[in-house]
Amino acid sequence: MSIMGIAAAFSGGIFGALIGGTVSFIFTGILALMGIGVLMSSGDSTILDVIAFGPFFGPHIAFAGGVAASTYSGMRRSKLESQGIECYKLHPEGYDCTAPNYTSKEFGPLIVGGVFGILGYIINDLIIKTGIAIDTIALAVAISGALSRMFIAKQGIIGDYQEADYEISMKTSLYIMLWGTAVGLLTAIAAIAIDAPAIGWAISATSLLFIYMKVDSFPVSHHITMVAGVAAVTTGSPVIGAIAGGITGIVGEFVNKYTNSNVRGHLDMPAVCIAIGTLIVYAIF
C-alpha cells in the first residue's frame, strides 16, 4: 500500500463511477483475456496485475466505485424528487449499476466512487495480509457493496424479498444446475489445459457486453466459471470443476433472492458466491 496506490485507487473509483460499474467490469474481462494470452506467450503478468486487476479496472476499485456511485445517485434522485425537483439525469434506480454517471454532471457520484475505490483497495490489501485462502478481490467487492448498501442506501444486507415475487421452483433449480454444470465443465477443461483458473471468468465477464445489445435476459455466469475454474485447477479434476459450477449456480439464485430483492443499492451476488466458493474449495483441497 502506498500514497500513489491510494491516489490511483481514488482515480480508478472515479473512472468506474463515470462509465458505470458494469461497463468497467466488462473492460476487466476483456483485459483479463488479453492478459492471460500475454502471460501464456511471454510469462509477463503486467496487463493482469496492473491494468485488469489493478487500479484502472480492478473490480474492487472500478466496479465497486461504480456501484457506490450509482447507489448514491439513486438515493439523491429519490430525495430531490420527493421535494418536487426534476432530476432526470440522475440514476433512476440506485441498484442499477449498468448505466454510467457521466450524464448527471454532478461531483457527488464521482467523489463517492473515488472514496469507495480507495476503500476497495485498502480492504483487498488487508485481506491479502491475513493470508486467508480466498479470492480477495471478490471478497473486497462483496464487503464494499455491503457497506454502500448500509451507509448510503440505509438498508440492511438482506433485501425485502417476497416469496410470491421471487419463487425458486424445483424446475428452476434443475435448469440452473444443468447449465451451471455444463458451463462449469467447459470452464474446467479449458482452465486445466492452460493452467489459468480465471479463463472462464474472463469470458463470462466479457460476455456481459451483450446486456447492452438488447439481448433479453442474458445470463450472468462469472461466479459459476470462476469457482469452477479454481476448483478444477486446484484438484486437477474437470468433474469436480463441473460439480462446483452447478452448485454455485444454485447458490447464486438464493443469494440473489435474499440480498437483491426490492433494494436501493446493488450487492454483487457473483462476488459473494466467488468469495464463498473459493474459500470452500481452498479449505477442502
RANORSUL-V800669 format. One record per residue. N is the residue number from 1. RES is the residue in one small letter. SS is DSSP state (H for helix, E for strand, - for the rest). PHI is phi in degrees with one decimal (NA if undefined). D_CENTER is the distance of its C-alpha to the mean C-alpha in Angstrom with 1 decimal. Layout:
n=(N & N)
res=(RES & RES)
ss=(SS & SS)
phi=(PHI & PHI)
d_center=(D_CENTER & D_CENTER)
//
This chain:
n=(1 & 2 & 3 & 4 & 5 & 6 & 7 & 8 & 9 & 10 & 11 & 12 & 13 & 14 & 15 & 16 & 17 & 18 & 19 & 20 & 21 & 22 & 23 & 24 & 25 & 26 & 27 & 28 & 29 & 30 & 31 & 32 & 33 & 34 & 35 & 36 & 37 & 38 & 39 & 40 & 41 & 42 & 43 & 44 & 45 & 46 & 47 & 48 & 49 & 50 & 51 & 52 & 53 & 54 & 55 & 56 & 57 & 58 & 59 & 60 & 61 & 62 & 63 & 64 & 65 & 66 & 67 & 68 & 69 & 70 & 71 & 72 & 73 & 74 & 75 & 76 & 77 & 78 & 79 & 80 & 81 & 82 & 83 & 84 & 85 & 86 & 87 & 88 & 89 & 90 & 91 & 92 & 93 & 94 & 95 & 96 & 97 & 98 & 99 & 100 & 101 & 102 & 103 & 104 & 105 & 106 & 107 & 108 & 109 & 110 & 111 & 112 & 113 & 114 & 115 & 116 & 117 & 118 & 119 & 120 & 121 & 122 & 123 & 124 & 125 & 126 & 127 & 128 & 129 & 130 & 131 & 132 & 133 & 134 & 135 & 136 & 137 & 138 & 139 & 140 & 141 & 142 & 143 & 144 & 145 & 146 & 147 & 148 & 149 & 150 & 151 & 152 & 153 & 154 & 155 & 156 & 157 & 158 & 159 & 160 & 161 & 162 & 163 & 164 & 165 & 166 & 167 & 168 & 169 & 170 & 171 & 172 & 173 & 174 & 175 & 176 & 177 & 178 & 179 & 180 & 181 & 182 & 183 & 184 & 185 & 186 & 187 & 188 & 189 & 190 & 191 & 192 & 193 & 194 & 195 & 196 & 197 & 198 & 199 & 200 & 201 & 202 & 203 & 204 & 205 & 206 & 207 & 208 & 209 & 210 & 211 & 212 & 213 & 214 & 215 & 216 & 217 & 218 & 219 & 220 & 221 & 222 & 223 & 224 & 225 & 226 & 227 & 228 & 229 & 230 & 231 & 232 & 233 & 234 & 235 & 236 & 237 & 238 & 239 & 240 & 241 & 242 & 243 & 244 & 245 & 246 & 247 & 248 & 249 & 250 & 251 & 252 & 253 & 254 & 255 & 256 & 257 & 258 & 259 & 260 & 261 & 262 & 263 & 264 & 265 & 266 & 267 & 268 & 269 & 270 & 271 & 272 & 273 & 274 & 275 & 276 & 277 & 278 & 279 & 280 & 281 & 282 & 283 & 284 & 285)
res=(m & s & i & m & g & i & a & a & a & f & s & g & g & i & f & g & a & l & i & g & g & t & v & s & f & i & f & t & g & i & l & a & l & m & g & i & g & v & l & m & s & s & g & d & s & t & i & l & d & v & i & a & f & g & p & f & f & g & p & h & i & a & f & a & g & g & v & a & a & s & t & y & s & g & m & r & r & s & k & l & e & s & q & g & i & e & c & y & k & l & h & p & e & g & y & d & c & t & a & p & n & y & t & s & k & e & f & g & p & l & i & v & g & g & v & f & g & i & l & g & y & i & i & n & d & l & i & i & k & t & g & i & a & i & d & t & i & a & l & a & v & a & i & s & g & a & l & s & r & m & f & i & a & k & q & g & i & i & g & d & y & q & e & a & d & y & e & i & s & m & k & t & s & l & y & i & m & l & w & g & t & a & v & g & l & l & t & a & i & a & a & i & a & i & d & a & p & a & i & g & w & a & i & s & a & t & s & l & l & f & i & y & m & k & v & d & s & f & p & v & s & h & h & i & t & m & v & a & g & v & a & a & v & t & t & g & s & p & v & i & g & a & i & a & g & g & i & t & g & i & v & g & e & f & v & n & k & y & t & n & s & n & v & r & g & h & l & d & m & p & a & v & c & i & a & i & g & t & l & i & v & y & a & i & f)
ss=(- & - & H & H & H & H & H & H & H & H & H & H & H & H & H & H & H & H & H & - & H & H & H & H & H & H & H & H & H & H & H & H & H & H & H & H & H & H & H & H & H & H & - & - & - & H & H & H & H & H & H & H & - & - & - & - & - & - & H & H & H & H & H & H & H & H & H & H & H & H & H & H & H & H & H & H & H & H & H & H & H & H & - & - & - & - & - & - & - & - & - & - & - & - & - & - & - & - & - & - & - & H & H & H & - & - & H & H & H & H & H & H & H & H & H & H & H & H & H & H & H & H & H & H & H & H & H & H & H & H & - & - & - & - & - & H & H & H & H & H & H & H & H & H & H & H & H & H & H & H & H & - & - & - & - & - & - & - & - & - & - & - & - & - & - & - & - & - & - & H & H & H & H & H & H & H & H & H & H & H & H & H & H & H & H & H & H & H & H & H & H & H & H & H & - & - & - & - & H & H & H & H & H & H & H & H & H & H & H & H & H & H & H & - & - & - & - & - & - & - & - & H & H & H & H & H & H & H & H & H & H & H & H & H & H & - & - & H & H & H & H & H & H & H & H & H & H & H & H & H & H & H & H & H & H & H & H & H & H & - & - & - & - & - & - & - & - & - & H & H & H & H & H & H & H & H & H & H & H & H & H & H & H & H & -)
phi=(NA & -145.9 & -61.8 & -65.3 & -63.3 & -66.3 & -63.3 & -66.7 & -65.7 & -61.4 & -66.4 & -64.5 & -65.7 & -63.4 & -64.0 & -62.1 & -65.9 & -64.1 & -95.3 & 101.9 & -59.8 & -67.9 & -62.4 & -62.9 & -68.7 & -62.2 & -59.9 & -58.6 & -61.4 & -61.7 & -70.3 & -66.2 & -60.4 & -62.1 & -63.9 & -64.0 & -62.1 & -65.6 & -61.4 & -68.1 & -86.5 & -128.1 & 81.9 & -91.5 & -102.5 & -58.7 & -61.3 & -67.9 & -73.5 & -94.4 & -106.0 & -60.9 & -113.9 & -95.3 & -67.7 & -70.8 & -130.1 & -56.9 & -56.9 & -69.6 & -111.9 & -70.6 & -64.4 & -61.6 & -64.9 & -65.7 & -64.0 & -63.6 & -64.4 & -66.3 & -61.5 & -62.5 & -64.1 & -64.8 & -66.3 & -66.6 & -60.4 & -60.5 & -65.7 & -67.0 & -66.1 & -67.2 & -97.2 & 78.5 & -99.5 & -74.6 & -148.9 & -65.0 & -82.8 & -80.0 & -54.0 & -68.2 & -138.5 & -64.5 & -77.7 & -86.7 & -103.3 & -86.4 & -88.9 & -74.7 & -99.1 & -61.4 & -68.0 & -70.5 & 57.2 & -103.7 & -73.8 & -51.1 & -58.7 & -69.3 & -64.2 & -61.3 & -59.8 & -63.8 & -62.4 & -74.1 & -63.9 & -63.6 & -59.3 & -62.5 & -61.7 & -68.5 & -60.4 & -61.7 & -63.2 & -66.5 & -64.4 & -58.7 & -68.0 & -70.6 & 80.0 & -66.5 & -80.0 & -162.6 & -73.8 & -66.2 & -66.9 & -61.6 & -64.7 & -63.8 & -63.6 & -64.1 & -65.4 & -60.7 & -62.5 & -64.9 & -66.8 & -67.1 & -63.2 & -75.0 & -96.1 & -102.2 & -80.4 & 59.4 & -129.6 & -81.3 & -67.4 & -80.8 & -80.3 & -91.0 & -81.3 & -124.5 & -55.4 & -68.4 & -83.9 & -142.3 & -91.4 & -104.0 & -80.5 & -62.5 & -62.3 & -62.7 & -63.5 & -65.9 & -62.4 & -66.3 & -60.4 & -62.6 & -74.8 & -66.0 & -67.9 & -63.7 & -65.2 & -62.9 & -66.3 & -59.3 & -61.7 & -60.4 & -61.8 & -65.9 & -63.2 & -68.2 & -61.2 & -110.4 & 54.4 & -137.1 & -57.6 & -92.5 & -63.5 & -66.0 & -59.0 & -63.6 & -65.4 & -62.7 & -62.3 & -65.5 & -64.9 & -65.4 & -56.3 & -68.8 & -59.8 & -90.5 & -110.0 & 58.8 & -92.1 & -69.4 & 54.0 & -71.4 & -71.7 & -95.5 & -134.0 & -70.2 & -69.7 & -66.6 & -70.1 & -70.6 & -65.9 & -63.2 & -64.4 & -64.8 & -62.7 & -67.0 & -69.6 & -65.7 & -99.1 & 76.8 & -118.2 & -63.6 & -65.2 & -64.4 & -61.0 & -64.1 & -61.9 & -61.6 & -64.3 & -63.9 & -65.3 & -63.0 & -60.4 & -66.0 & -58.7 & -59.6 & -62.9 & -72.0 & -61.3 & -63.9 & -60.9 & -85.7 & -112.0 & -125.0 & -98.8 & 55.2 & -123.5 & -108.5 & -148.0 & -81.8 & -116.8 & -71.6 & -59.8 & -58.6 & -63.7 & -61.1 & -66.4 & -66.1 & -61.9 & -65.2 & -62.8 & -69.1 & -61.1 & -67.2 & -61.3 & -65.7 & -71.1 & -82.5 & -107.2)
d_center=(22.5 & 24.7 & 25.6 & 24.5 & 21.1 & 20.8 & 22.1 & 19.7 & 16.7 & 18.3 & 18.8 & 15.3 & 14.1 & 16.9 & 16.0 & 12.4 & 14.2 & 16.9 & 15.2 & 12.4 & 8.7 & 8.2 & 11.2 & 10.2 & 7.2 & 10.1 & 12.2 & 10.3 & 10.9 & 14.4 & 15.2 & 14.0 & 16.4 & 19.0 & 18.6 & 19.1 & 22.1 & 23.6 & 23.1 & 24.9 & 27.7 & 28.3 & 26.6 & 25.1 & 21.5 & 21.5 & 19.2 & 16.5 & 17.3 & 18.2 & 16.3 & 13.3 & 12.1 & 14.6 & 15.0 & 15.0 & 11.5 & 9.9 & 6.3 & 8.1 & 10.6 & 10.2 & 6.9 & 7.9 & 11.3 & 10.8 & 9.5 & 12.5 & 14.8 & 14.3 & 15.0 & 18.0 & 19.3 & 19.2 & 21.1 & 23.5 & 24.2 & 25.1 & 27.4 & 29.2 & 29.7 & 31.2 & 33.7 & 34.5 & 32.9 & 31.5 & 28.1 & 26.9 & 24.9 & 22.5 & 19.4 & 20.7 & 18.1 & 16.0 & 13.3 & 13.0 & 10.5 & 11.8 & 15.0 & 15.9 & 18.0 & 20.6 & 23.1 & 23.7 & 25.3 & 24.7 & 24.2 & 22.5 & 19.0 & 19.0 & 20.4 & 17.9 & 15.1 & 17.1 & 17.7 & 14.2 & 13.7 & 16.6 & 15.4 & 12.2 & 14.7 & 17.1 & 15.1 & 13.8 & 17.5 & 18.9 & 17.0 & 18.2 & 21.6 & 21.8 & 21.8 & 19.7 & 18.8 & 15.1 & 11.8 & 12.1 & 9.0 & 6.9 & 9.7 & 9.8 & 6.4 & 7.9 & 11.2 & 10.6 & 9.4 & 12.4 & 14.6 & 14.0 & 14.7 & 17.8 & 19.3 & 18.6 & 18.5 & 20.9 & 19.6 & 19.0 & 16.0 & 17.8 & 18.1 & 21.4 & 21.3 & 24.5 & 25.4 & 27.1 & 24.1 & 21.6 & 23.8 & 22.5 & 25.6 & 26.8 & 26.8 & 23.1 & 22.3 & 24.5 & 23.0 & 19.5 & 21.0 & 22.9 & 20.3 & 17.8 & 20.7 & 21.7 & 18.4 & 18.2 & 21.7 & 21.2 & 18.3 & 20.5 & 23.5 & 21.8 & 20.1 & 23.4 & 25.4 & 23.8 & 22.7 & 19.1 & 16.6 & 13.6 & 15.6 & 14.4 & 10.7 & 11.8 & 13.8 & 11.3 & 8.9 & 12.2 & 13.5 & 11.3 & 14.1 & 16.3 & 14.9 & 16.9 & 19.9 & 21.0 & 20.1 & 20.2 & 17.7 & 15.8 & 14.0 & 10.3 & 10.8 & 8.4 & 8.5 & 12.2 & 12.8 & 11.3 & 13.3 & 16.2 & 16.4 & 16.5 & 19.0 & 21.1 & 21.5 & 22.1 & 24.8 & 25.9 & 26.0 & 24.5 & 25.5 & 23.5 & 20.4 & 21.2 & 21.8 & 18.6 & 16.8 & 18.9 & 18.5 & 14.7 & 14.9 & 17.3 & 15.5 & 12.4 & 15.0 & 16.5 & 13.5 & 12.7 & 16.4 & 17.0 & 14.2 & 13.6 & 17.2 & 19.2 & 17.1 & 17.1 & 13.7 & 10.1 & 8.8 & 5.4 & 7.4 & 5.8 & 4.9 & 8.4 & 9.9 & 9.1 & 10.6 & 13.4 & 14.1 & 14.5 & 16.5 & 18.7 & 19.2 & 20.2 & 22.4 & 24.2 & 24.6)
//
